[in-house]
Amino acid sequence: MSFVENHGLWTDAQHVAYAELLERLKKSDMQVVRFSFPDQHGLLRGKTLVVDEAISAFKSGVTLTSTLLAKDTSHRTVFPVFTAGGGFDMPEMQGACDTLMVADPETFRILPWAPHTGWVLCDVYFPNGRPVPFGTRHLFRHALEQLGNHGFEFVSGLEVEFHVFKVTDPNMKPEHSGQPGIPPDVELLSHGYQYLTELRYDAVDNVMEMLRRGIDGLALPVRSLEVEYGPSQFEFTFAPTRGIKSADDMILFRSAVKQICQRNGYHATFMCRPRIPNVVSSGWHLHQSLVHSADGSNAFMPSNTDAPLSMVGQRYLAGLLAHAQGAAALSTPTINGYRRYRPYSNAPDRANWGRDNRGVMLRVLGGQNDPATRIENRVGEPAANPYLYFGSQVLSGLDGIRRKLELPASADTPYETQADALPRTLSDAIAALHADESLREGFGSAFIDYFCKLKEAEINRFNLEVTEWEHREYFETF
């Protein structure tokens, strides 16, 4: 029996998807398949196999060194992997030993920009069949299972801002390499500062179309392509989906945009605020709601016009507020992302909520008889790991439901209403996450301690550098 069969790792739907995929691979002109897993930072890592090997690897798994889970955003290993327990206090992580990627056949795609190339998303397991507790896709799936035990499903839609620049010098001389290397020199595609004008859109239409064609080929649920406020700043929005799909879509979208641009002389970055004159911050707004598992009805829709949300929705929203400080480390996991939290800036600076108000952290939309009633969290940065960002929302909201937390008054003047401040730095956010007992219980102590250690390594390097560190660290990576 295979690794997948021995440990019962696939659902019935995944077995069916694999059988269909097997026939497809045998008949197609596909030559290679990329097996990729989302790492702790939401970056895709993996191996490319020729098709004959890929067919068997779907069930047998693909080996990867465990040190890939020990790297911070410079791609340096920051755990002492050759000591007892590998720095994780876990014998399975000791000695740079192997883990196994196991493909999810339901995520298989053909990459439009890479000839004869398939792609599949994977989860990571130890050789004994146990899920690696630092695998972020596992963690979000576990949060969804907890939500399901209460009779709900998670629904989410994405609004993602990012920048695209024209590369003028890729900086590929040997002396430009490093951890991290020197990012490319770039120039703008548009001057910006004409929000949503057709003239600015037409100036970047060729790049938008290049991206749209690539994304359409992946069957992602794109709704709109927009020019944002700043120079060379784009926004894509996506239709809502249930469960893990939006997180999977975000992982693939972000990687696709960067790869398509890289092949065509452009540089796409999901770094929040690049160190480029006149460029403005990018955010990632997450629209979320719950539906009843039994009938699919919106669990946030209020029964009267006076209530902003149903009682379930109000308690979920109160949970998001109660855990806003700790969850910030997962929705805004880079040092650079905290440059965006400013008053009077269409970005939040405190944990508050309001009805259709873009200055609050949590914007409530919809109302009585509106099946699209939802909460928009405006706190995230586009470099966040979606499984951790979404997982923090589900676990926070679920805690509010369990404890029947009371929703405070709305903030009609969000930058003047008294409320707890959001963390001002990643260090503050990490301290809040470390102390948040509910998130620790939901994600597991091993993961919280691990994630905090990764981020502390990043912070320590930053504290030894001048501010140019931010540009080198995030501009190319994200």
N, C-alpha and C positions, 0 to 999 in steps of 0.2 A: 504493500500500500504506500501511497505517496505521503509526504509531510502534511499536506492539506487534509487528506483523508484520515490519517492517523490521529490528528488532533481536532478534527471536526471544525475547521476554520472557515468554511464557506456555508452560506445559506443555500436553500434550494434555488433561489433566484440566481445566485452566483454560479451554481453548477449548470443551470440552463444556459446562462450567458456564455460560459466557457465552451459548452458543446457547440453553440452557434458560432462562436469565435474560431474554434478549431477548424470548422469547415471553411470559414472565410479565409483563414490564413493559408490553408492548403491550396485554395483556388486563386488567390490574389498574386500580384507581382511584388508584394511586400518583401523586402530583403532583411530588414532589421526591426527590432522592437526595443524601445527605451522603457526600462523598468525604473520607476522613480518613486521615492517616498518623500513626503514633506518633513523636513527636519525641524528642529526646535525653533528656528527663526522663520519658518514658512518658506524656506528655499527648497527647491527640488534637487535631490541628489540620487544617484543610482548608477546603473550599468546598461549598456546597449548590447543586446544579444542578436546573433543571426537567427533567422526565423526557425530553423530546425531545432536549435537549442531553446529558443523561446517557448516553443510548444510544450516541451517537457518541463521547463522552468515555471510555468504557470502553477503546476501542482507541487513541484519539488522545492520551490523557493530559490532565491538568488542570494548568495552570501555577500555580506558587507562587513567591514571592520566596525566594531563598536565605537571606535574613536570618533566617528562622524557625529556621534551624539555628545561629544565632549568639547566641541568647538564653539567659540564665541563668534561675533560677527566679523572678526579679522580672519576667520578660518584657522585660528591657532587652537591647539589642544590645551585646555586650561585645567584639566584634571590630571592628577598623577596616576596615569593608567597602569604603570608597571609596579605599583605598590599593592599591598593587600587590599582587596576590594576595589581596586582601580580608582580610588578617590570617591566612589559612590557607596561604599560599604556594602557592595554586592559582588559576590564571587563571579557572577555571570558577566560583569563588566571589567574584569581583571585581565591584564596582559594583552590588551588590544585584540581580544578574541572576536570570533565571528558572531554576527546576528544574521537573521534571514529576512529578506523582503518577500512577502507573499502578495501576489497581485490580486487586485479586485477586478475581475473580468467585466463587471458592469461599467467600469470607467474607461474602457478601451476606446481610443481614438486613432485616426490616421492624421498625421500632422501635415497640413496643407503646404507649409513652407519648406518641409524637409522631404525630398523625393524618396518614395518607397519605404517610408518610416512610420511604424506604429508606435503608440505610447500607451502606457497603462500605469495607473496609480497603485501604490503598494502600502501595506502596513508592515511594521517590523516586529519580529518575534525572536525570542531566544531559541536555541536548538532544542530545548525541552518542550517547546510548544507554548510557553507562557508569553503573553504580550509584553513587550518592553514597556515599562511604566513611564518612559519618557517619550513614547510615541504619541504625538499630539492628536493624531486622528483617532487613536484608541480612546484618548481622554474625552474628546468631544462626543464620541459615540456613547461612552458611559454616561455622560451628562444627559444625553437624549434619552437613554434608557430610564434614568431616574425620573425624568419628566413624563415619560410614557407610563410609568407606574402610577402617576397621578391622573392619568386619563387625558393627557394633552400631547399634541405634536407642535414642534417649533416651525414657524414660517418666517423666512427672511428674504429681504431684497437688498440689493447693493447699489450704492452711489459711490463711485471710485474716481478720485481726482489724481492726476499724475502729470509729469512733464515729459515732453519729447523735444530734443535738441538735434541740430545738425552737427555731426562730428567734423571738426576741422583738423584735429591731430589726435590719433588714437593713443599716442604716448606708449608705443610698443618697443622702445629700445630696451636692451637688457637692464640698464640702470633704472628703468621705470617700474620694474617688477618689485614685488614685496608682499608683505602681509599686514595691511593691504597695499596694493600697488597704487601708482599715480593714476587718477581717473582721467578720462579723455578731455581734451579742450573742445569746447562747443560754441556754437552761436545760436541765436534765437530763430524760430520759425515764424514768429509774429511778435509785434510789439505789445500785444495785450491791452488791458485797460479799456476795452470796449466790450463789456460783458454781453455775450450772446448776439453780437451783431453778425449779420450774414457776411459782411465784408471780411471780418476776421476768420470766420469759418472757411470761406472760399480760399483764403490764403494758405490754409493747411489742408484743403480738401484732398490733395493727392496722398498725404500721409494718413488722414482719416480713412480713406478708401482702402489703402494698403492694409491697415489694421482691421477694418471691417470685414474684408474678404477673408483674412486669416481666421478671425474669430467666428465668422459664419460657418466656416468649414469645420469647426469644432462643435457645432450645435449648442453653443452657449446662448442663454436666453436674453440677448441684448435688446434693450428697448430704445435707447437713444444715444447719440454721439453729440457732444457739446463742446464748444470752446468756453473755457472757464475765464475767470476775471484776469488772471495774470498772464504775462508773456509766456508763450509756448506751453500753456497749461490746458490740458484736455480733461473731459469727464465722460465716462461711460456709465450708464445705468442699466440695471438688469431686472427682469421680472421676478416676482417672489417665487420661491420654491420651498418645499418641505424638507425637514431633516437635515442631513449632512450635505445635500447637493450644493447649496450656495457656497459653502466653505470649499468644497472640491472645485467648484467653478472659479472661485477667486484664485486659488492656487494655480490653476491652469491658465486663466486669463493673464495674470501678472507675468508668468513665465513666457507665455506666447507673445505678449507685447514686447518684452525685452528681446526675445530672440528674433522676431520679425524685424524690429528696428535695427538690431545689430547686423543683420544680413544686408541691410539696405543703406548703410552709412549714417544711421541715426542712433541716438542714445536715449532710451527711455529710463526714467528714474521714478520710483515710488517713494524715495526719500521725502520726508515732509517739507523741509525748507532748504533747498540747495543754496550754497554760498555763492550766488550769482547775482550781480546787481539788478535790482528792480523785480526780481522773481519773488512770488508770494507763496505762502504755505499751501500745501495740499492736505485735504482731509478725506476720511472715509466714513460716510454716514451709513449706519446700519438700521434698516427698517425691520422691525420684528413684531410678531404677534404670536398668539397661541390659537390653535383650533382644537375642538373636542375630537378625540380619537374616534368616538362612536359615530358621529354624523358629519364631521368636517366643518361644523359651524364655527364662526369666529367667537372665541372665548373672551375677547376684549370688548365687544360691542355692547354699549350700555343700553338699558331698557327704557331710559328717559332722557330728555334733552338736557337736564341739569347736570347729570353726571358726566365727567370726562371719559370714563371707562367703566366697564362692569366692575363688580367687586373683585373678581379674579384679576382683572387688568390693573386695578388700583393697588392691590397687594403686590403684584409682580413689579409694578413701577416703583413702589416703596422699597422693594428689595434691591432694585438697581441703584436707588439713591443711597441705601444703607451701606452698600459695598462699593461705592464709586471710587473711593481712594485706593483700595486694594486692587480692584479690577483695572484701574488705570495702567498698572504695570503690564497688563496683557493686551489692552487696547492701544496703548502707546508705549511700546517696548524699547524705543531708542532714546538716547539723550537728546537728539535733535528734535524729536516730536514735541517736546515741552516748550519749544519756541513758539508754538501755535496758540497756546492757552493765554489769550489776551482779552481784556475787556473791550467792548464796542467793536468787535472784529468779525462777527458772524461765526465765532468760535466760542465755546464755553470757557469760563474760568472758575466756576463753582458748581456744586452738585445741586441742581434745581431742575424744575420741570415747568412746562407751560403749554397752553393750547396754541398750536400753529405759530410758534415764536422761534425765530432762528437764532436768538441769543442765548437760549437755554441749553443745558446739556441734553435733556430728554424732551423732545417735542412730540406732543400728542396730536394725532391726526385722525379724522373720522368722527363718528358719533352714532347716535341712535339710527338704526336701520341701515348702517353703512358696513357692508361686509369687509371693507378694506381698512377698518379701524386698526390702528397700529401705533407703536412707539418708534420714533426715530432717535437713535443715539448718535449725537454729533461729536462725540469725544475722540473717536478713533483716528489713527493715522494710517495711510495706505500701505505702510511697511509692516503692519501687524500680521502675526500668524493668525489666519482666520479661525482655525480650530480652537485656539486659546481665547481669542476675542469673543467668538460666539459662545464658547463654553462658559466664559465668565458671566455672560448675560443670562444664560439658562440657569446656572447655579445660583446667581444672585437673585433673580426673579423667583425661582423656586423656593428660596429661603423666605422671601417675603410672603409667598402663598402659605407655606407651612406655619409660619409664626403669626400670620394674619396681621402683618404690619400695617399701620395706619399711614395714609398718604398725607404729607404736609400740604399747606396751601400752595397754589400755583404762583409762579413768578411772572407777573405781567411786565415788570421792569427788571429784567434778569441781572443786569450789572449793578443794580442798586438794592435788590432784595437780599436780605441777610440769609446766607446759606454756607455750609461747610465748603471751604476752598478745595479745588482739585489740587493734587500734588504739583509743586512748582518744578520739581526735578525728577529724573528717573530714580535717584537715590531715595527721595521721599516716597515714591510709589512702591519701590521694592520693600521698604520698611513697612508700609501699610499692608502689602500683600503677605509678607512674612507673618504679620500679626493677625490676619483675618482668619478666624477659626473656621468659618463656614466654607470659604474657598479652599482652605487647607483640607478640610474633610472631603469636599467634593472632588478635588484634583488628586488628593493623596499627599501626605507629608513628604514622601520621597521626591515627588515631582516639584513641589513648591520649594523645597530646600535646594534642589538641583537647579531650577530656573533662577532662583535668587543668586546662586553662586556664579552662574554664567554671566548674569548681568552685573554682578559686583566686579568681575574680572574686566568687563568692558568699561565700567565706571573708573576703576583704578587706572587703567591705561589712559583714559581721557584726562584724569586729574594730573597726570604727568606730562601732558602735552599742551600746546597752545591751541587756539580755537580752530586752526586749519585742520586739526584732527577730524572734526566732524565731516568736512567735505571729503576727505580721503576715505573715511570709514563707510559712509552711507551712499555717496553719490553713484558709485559704480555698483555696489552690491545690491542696493534696492532700486 
